[in-house]
Amino acid sequence: MAGQDDFRLNDLFQELKSAPTMGHAAGIEVQIWHLWNLTNDPAVDRILAGGTAAMNHGGFDAALASFNTVIEMRPDFAEGWNKRATLYYLTGDYERSIADVERTLALEPRHFGALSGLGLITMALARHG
């Protein structure tokens, strides 16, 4: 099992709560992100990775197509929604970003990346509103 349903996440979140140093916490965070980005379906994982790479290099149309495909194939996969929320944030489509963050959090309430993104959206809306 991978993604937000991976059994290892509960232990990692417990470790994160009691991490003795910021460095230790950062290492745990990397492990959590790794699990969140896996579906146990190599085809979906490749599409997600390709979309992420495209987004990171400004290929927003290609990234959107990839993330839409991931969501169609695995609508229960929180990170697919979170990646698309990030893309919408980067393109200034805050309304759609918020909707995808809400879906991410419905699937994985502990998703600190989505919570952080929601904070960034709120700040951006306050600046522009």
Buried (B, 14 or more C-beta within 10 A) or exposed (E): EBBBBBEEBEEBEEBBEEBEEEEEBEEBBEBBEEBBBBBEBEEBBEBBEBBBEBBEEEBBEBBBBBBBBBBEBBEEBBBBBBBBBBBBBBBEBBEBBBBBBBBBBEBBEBBEBBEEBBEBBEEBEEEEE
